[in-house]
């Protein structure tokens, strides 16, 4: 199994993050296989903007996905594949992203003097991560 670093436009990254997008269409220049890991690394600019001269800058956000299916043919151009992500893993990763967002909000909330609300947010984030671990074990 290989790990592939994949530059990902902000709009596409967010769609994967929330679980709305569970696949990648890619040129198969890396011999993608079921079980490979994709590290989707968000860029600050779109691919189109970078082709027009914007520098390649990563936002620092990353999503890790495991390829559950590789599709070729079926209307895809020669040499291109559709890489599916395991649905349960996609849901769990999205929820983990939400939990992390709640932790960030908790820090801000606490800095504004709302300690009880921050504690509740941290507790919810912990519960959510606990459930994510169970979803991933079932996968």
C-alpha atoms as one frame of an Amber mdcrd trajectory, in Angstrom:
protein
   0.000   0.000   0.000   1.218   3.472  -0.886   0.564   6.927   0.528  -0.137
   9.657  -2.021   0.071  13.406  -1.320  -2.757  15.092  -3.249  -3.041  18.867
  -3.750  -6.712  19.772  -3.255  -8.563  22.996  -4.114 -10.357  24.661  -1.155
 -13.891  24.009  -2.493 -13.174  20.334  -3.165 -11.390  19.956   0.184 -14.422
  21.311   2.055 -16.795  18.996   0.169 -14.672  16.014   1.253 -14.395  17.378
   4.797 -18.175  17.474   5.299 -18.701  14.097   3.618 -20.527  15.406   0.538
 -17.749  14.158  -1.775 -16.495  10.589  -1.288 -14.324  10.136  -4.381 -11.432
  11.605  -6.364 -11.024  11.511 -10.147  -7.325  11.403 -10.941  -4.891  10.638
 -13.722  -3.622   7.156 -12.850   0.038   8.119 -13.065   0.685   6.640  -9.603
  -0.848   3.168 -10.051  -3.553   3.766  -7.425  -4.735   0.608  -5.643  -7.440
  -0.353  -3.124  -5.988   0.207   0.350  -3.754   3.118  -0.694  -3.841   6.187
   1.546  -4.628   9.612   0.094  -3.412  12.639   2.026  -5.592  15.438   0.665
  -3.711  18.667   1.328  -5.727  21.864   0.936  -4.193  24.621  -1.155  -4.985
  28.294  -0.613  -5.573  28.859  -4.347  -7.396  26.815  -6.958  -5.530  24.828
  -9.574  -6.773  27.316 -12.159  -5.355  30.255 -10.194  -2.015  28.466  -9.798
  -1.855  27.758 -13.541  -2.355  31.516 -14.012   0.622  32.278 -11.743  -0.579
  32.099  -8.118   2.033  30.414  -5.907   1.473  26.944  -4.476   0.686  27.566
  -0.806  -0.856  24.941   1.468  -3.431  26.013   4.068  -2.171  23.471   6.593
  -5.427  21.498   6.610  -5.235  17.858   5.599  -7.651  14.945   5.316  -6.529
  11.324   5.191  -8.644   8.851   3.181  -8.208   5.187   2.293  -9.095   4.051
  -1.241 -11.941   1.496  -1.094 -12.501   1.104  -4.865 -10.694   2.009  -8.090
 -12.857   2.467 -11.189 -11.495   2.849 -14.719 -13.346   2.901 -18.015 -17.099
   3.575 -17.800 -16.782   6.926 -19.557 -13.539   8.005 -17.928 -10.804   9.044
 -20.346  -8.000   6.547 -20.889  -5.525   6.620 -18.024  -7.976   8.221 -15.564
  -9.564   6.580 -12.508 -12.258   7.314  -9.962 -11.004   6.565  -6.443 -13.752
   5.907  -3.874 -13.322   6.395  -0.133 -14.820   4.040   2.433 -18.131   5.676
   3.413 -17.878   4.880   7.125 -14.375   6.261   7.242 -15.541   9.372   5.367
 -18.322   9.954   7.898 -15.997   9.353  10.851 -13.326  11.683   9.433 -15.938
  14.393   8.831 -17.154  14.077  12.416 -13.580  14.225  13.698 -13.153  17.455
  11.721 -16.302  18.808  13.352 -15.011  17.829  16.795 -11.754  19.665  16.105
 -13.752  22.746  15.039 -15.684  22.588  18.322 -12.392  22.518  20.225 -11.240
  25.674  18.384 -14.546  27.385  19.184 -14.171  26.290  22.829 -10.815  28.060
  23.099 -12.337  31.250  21.683 -15.401  30.915  23.903 -13.274  30.458  27.014
 -11.113  33.464  26.109 -14.315  35.524  26.161 -15.005  34.396  29.741 -17.579
  31.690  29.016 -15.954  28.788  30.854 -19.053  26.591  31.237 -19.914  26.819
  27.536 -16.306  26.023  26.598 -16.345  22.988  28.897 -19.584  21.771  27.262
 -18.072  22.173  23.775 -14.973  20.196  24.790 -17.154  17.477  26.287 -19.232
  17.216  23.096 -16.064  17.086  20.999 -14.722  14.254  23.157 -17.990  12.307
  22.881 -18.017  12.769  19.120 -14.432  11.520  18.778 -15.304   8.514  20.955
 -18.149   7.595  18.577 -15.854   8.084  15.577 -13.451   5.495  16.947 -16.316
   2.985  17.126 -17.395   3.742  13.561 -13.830   3.222  12.313 -13.480  -0.062
  14.234 -16.653  -1.320  12.530 -15.204  -0.421   9.130
